[in-house]
Structure formats: structure tokens, C-alpha cells
Amino acid sequence: MLRILEKFGVPPGIVNTVQKLYKVITIEFDAAETRISFASTLGVKQGNNLAQTLFLFVIQAAIEHLDSK
């Protein structure tokens, strides 16, 4: 995702900030009275104010990649 932001000309300071926000993400939830947690290494954090914008960057990159084939 960070390479995509750089490709579209997002300033390095903003890319670094996004990188810090997404550096360590742990998903936790309860299932059948058991607490489960795991590291998230892909995707956009849901509920984050940046999520919609980052999603659009990723989708645009995917569309351009598919158009180039």
C-alpha cells in the first residue's frame, strides 16, 4: 500500500505517517468464550478515518494494473 501511495505522488511525510499507523496491527475477538488474537499484515484498518481514502488508492492501482494487461 505504501508503494501505491508513493506511485500516486503522496508526499513522503504522509506516507511515513500512514506507515506508522499500520506498523503493528493486532486483531482481537472473542469466539465461544475464547479470546483470539493475531497480527494483521494486509488490508486497511476498518473504522479508521483514512480507510476510505486508502481503499480508493488501492482500487485505482488495481484498475490501472488490470488495464495495462
PABA-383248 format. One record per residue (C-alpha): residue in one letter; y, x, z. Coordinates in nm, 3 decimals, always signed. Layout:
<sites>
(site "A"; (Y; X; Z));
...
</sites>
This chain:
<sites>
(site "M"; (+0.000; +0.000; +0.000));
(site "L"; (+0.238; +0.285; +0.079));
(site "R"; (+0.187; +0.436; -0.266));
(site "I"; (+0.269; +0.097; -0.416));
(site "L"; (+0.595; +0.079; -0.222));
(site "E"; (+0.685; +0.430; -0.340));
(site "K"; (+0.598; +0.337; -0.701));
(site "F"; (+0.843; +0.046; -0.690));
(site "G"; (+1.122; +0.266; -0.554));
(site "V"; (+1.130; +0.158; -0.192));
(site "P"; (+1.336; +0.418; -0.001));
(site "P"; (+1.129; +0.678; +0.190));
(site "G"; (+1.273; +0.570; +0.527));
(site "I"; (+1.144; +0.216; +0.480));
(site "V"; (+0.805; +0.341; +0.358));
(site "N"; (+0.778; +0.559; +0.670));
(site "T"; (+0.867; +0.264; +0.893));
(site "V"; (+0.601; +0.045; +0.729));
(site "Q"; (+0.352; +0.330; +0.771));
(site "K"; (+0.427; +0.347; +1.144));
(site "L"; (+0.387; -0.030; +1.178));
(site "Y"; (+0.045; -0.020; +1.011));
(site "K"; (-0.087; +0.308; +1.153));
(site "V"; (-0.315; +0.167; +1.422));
(site "I"; (-0.418; -0.195; +1.398));
(site "T"; (-0.691; -0.334; +1.620));
(site "I"; (-0.823; -0.685; +1.564));
(site "E"; (-0.949; -0.864; +1.874));
(site "F"; (-1.103; -1.207; +1.911));
(site "D"; (-1.343; -1.400; +2.132));
(site "A"; (-1.670; -1.529; +1.991));
(site "A"; (-1.932; -1.704; +2.202));
(site "E"; (-1.791; -1.563; +2.527));
(site "T"; (-1.792; -1.211; +2.381));
(site "R"; (-1.476; -1.015; +2.310));
(site "I"; (-1.496; -0.837; +1.976));
(site "S"; (-1.253; -0.571; +1.857));
(site "F"; (-1.245; -0.346; +1.551));
(site "A"; (-0.999; -0.136; +1.356));
(site "S"; (-0.833; -0.293; +1.055));
(site "T"; (-0.787; -0.050; +0.769));
(site "L"; (-0.695; -0.283; +0.482));
(site "G"; (-0.459; -0.567; +0.414));
(site "V"; (-0.135; -0.692; +0.559));
(site "K"; (-0.082; -0.794; +0.921));
(site "Q"; (-0.065; -1.171; +0.938));
(site "G"; (+0.231; -1.320; +1.118));
(site "N"; (+0.439; -1.011; +1.053));
(site "N"; (+0.781; -1.086; +0.900));
(site "L"; (+0.713; -0.821; +0.635));
(site "A"; (+0.376; -0.972; +0.537));
(site "Q"; (+0.509; -1.193; +0.258));
(site "T"; (+0.716; -0.915; +0.102));
(site "L"; (+0.439; -0.656; +0.124));
(site "F"; (+0.194; -0.906; -0.023));
(site "L"; (+0.425; -0.956; -0.321));
(site "F"; (+0.444; -0.581; -0.383));
(site "V"; (+0.065; -0.551; -0.375));
(site "I"; (+0.013; -0.853; -0.603));
(site "Q"; (+0.272; -0.723; -0.850));
(site "A"; (+0.095; -0.386; -0.863));
(site "A"; (-0.238; -0.561; -0.920));
(site "I"; (-0.094; -0.771; -1.203));
(site "E"; (+0.058; -0.463; -1.370));
(site "H"; (-0.270; -0.278; -1.336));
(site "L"; (-0.462; -0.566; -1.497));
(site "D"; (-0.203; -0.599; -1.776));
(site "S"; (-0.240; -0.229; -1.859));
(site "K"; (-0.613; -0.268; -1.931));
</sites>
